[in-house]
Amino acid sequence: MRKLRWFFILACGLAPVSGSAGADGQAYYNSLNCSACHRIGHRGGSSAPDLTLVGLRHNRRWLDAWLKNPSAWKKDALMPDPRLADKTRQAMVDYLASLKGEAFGSAAPWNSPKLRFDPVGRGKIIYERAGCIACHGKDGRNGAPNNNVADGRIPALNGVSQTYTKGELIKLIIRGKTPERRDPNGPEPLIAMPAWGQVLKEEDLEAVIEYLFSLRPDSTPDF
């Protein structure tokens, strides 16, 4: 099994992660062909959320719940139930939780020279490749499910220009936000907005703001 694990890692051209569990999880990720839909760094498909920063966006409890049964969390989930054994699922959680942007290296896709004078286009690439789209939806129009929060969903963002100034919004994105519980005595929501100021530069955040303010405000967010 160990030889098979390293074969899949090397065949996909990915740098081995540290730790046995993380390496096992990476091998499972490759053997299950997750890269056909998901992208990590500069490799993989684009029909499902980018996972390069998934370890920053999601905690281990959510990752475990999602891998256990995607449609139980999101009824219209396109990802099939992987039907993983507990040991396999935990190894994949270890691997995914370790992904915090290193796979981009020094060449983040939003730093392309083609985007230098296009802040809206650059912001859109950051929104998609950093994974904001996974929670807030394409063009900010459809928030993903979250537990014990108002309306049961993460807020849409295509109305932020109506409720925030650019300065207010950038401060919120920099520091992140833990959503309020719908039931104060209920469980903590599994998804919270991370402090993006830890990983994105000021000019990156400003580009995201320009993109969000370019969206058609046909709904109002509820942060």
Residue pairs with C-beta under 8 A, 6 or more apart in sequence:
4 27
4 31
5 23
5 24
5 27
6 16
6 23
6 27
8 26
8 27
8 30
8 31
9 16
9 23
9 26
9 27
9 30
11 30
12 30
12 35
12 43
13 43
14 26
14 30
14 40
14 43
14 103
16 23
16 26
17 23
17 25
17 26
17 95
17 98
19 94
19 98
21 90
21 91
21 94
21 95
22 91
22 94
22 95
22 98
23 95
24 91
24 94
24 95
25 91
25 92
25 93
25 94
25 95
25 96
26 95
28 84
28 88
28 91
28 92
28 95
29 35
29 92
29 95
29 96
32 82
34 44
35 43
35 44
35 45
36 44
36 45
37 44
37 45
37 47
37 48
37 79
38 44
38 45
38 48
38 49
38 50
38 51
39 45
39 46
39 50
39 51
39 52
39 129
40 50
40 51
40 52
40 99
40 103
41 52
41 103
41 104
41 105
42 103
42 104
42 107
42 109
44 51
48 78
48 79
49 131
49 133
49 134
50 128
50 129
50 130
50 131
50 134
51 96
51 99
51 131
52 99
52 101
52 103
52 104
52 129
52 130
52 131
53 99
53 100
53 101
53 130
53 131
53 199
54 63
54 96
54 97
54 99
54 131
55 96
55 97
55 98
55 99
55 100
56 100
56 101
56 194
56 198
56 199
57 131
57 134
57 135
57 194
58 66
58 96
58 97
58 190
58 191
59 97
59 190
60 93
60 97
61 190
62 190
62 191
63 92
63 93
63 96
63 97
64 89
64 90
64 93
65 72
65 73
65 190
66 73
67 82
67 84
67 89
67 92
67 93
68 84
68 89
69 81
70 77
70 79
70 80
70 81
71 77
71 81
73 145
74 144
74 145
82 89
84 92
100 199
101 199
108 129
109 125
109 129
110 122
110 125
110 126
110 129
110 204
110 207
112 125
115 121
115 122
115 125
116 122
119 206
119 207
119 210
119 211
120 207
120 210
120 211
120 214
121 211
122 204
122 207
122 211
123 207
123 208
123 209
123 210
123 211
123 212
123 214
124 211
126 132
126 200
126 204
126 207
126 208
126 211
127 133
127 140
127 208
127 211
127 212
130 196
130 199
130 200
132 157
132 208
134 144
135 143
135 144
135 154
135 191
135 193
136 142
136 143
136 144
136 154
136 155
136 156
136 157
137 143
137 144
137 156
139 158
139 215
139 216
140 156
140 157
140 158
140 160
140 212
140 215
141 156
141 158
141 215
141 219
142 156
143 153
143 154
143 155
143 156
144 153
144 154
144 191
145 152
145 153
145 154
146 152
146 153
146 154
146 179
146 189
146 190
146 191
147 187
147 189
147 190
148 181
148 182
148 183
148 186
148 187
148 188
148 189
149 179
149 180
149 181
149 182
149 189
150 179
150 180
150 182
150 222
151 222
152 182
154 179
154 191
155 221
155 222
155 223
156 219
156 221
157 212
157 215
157 221
158 212
158 215
158 216
158 217
158 218
158 219
159 215
159 217
159 218
159 219
159 220
159 221
160 169
160 212
160 213
160 215
160 217
160 221
161 212
161 213
161 215
161 217
162 217
162 220
163 220
163 221
163 223
164 172
166 209
166 213
169 209
169 212
170 205
170 206
170 209
172 193
172 223
173 193
173 196
173 197
173 205
173 208
173 209
174 195
174 196
174 197
174 205
175 195
175 197
176 192
176 193
176 194
176 195
176 196
176 197
177 192
177 193
177 223
178 188
178 189
178 192
178 193
179 189
179 191
179 192
179 193
181 187
181 188
181 189
196 205
197 205
200 208
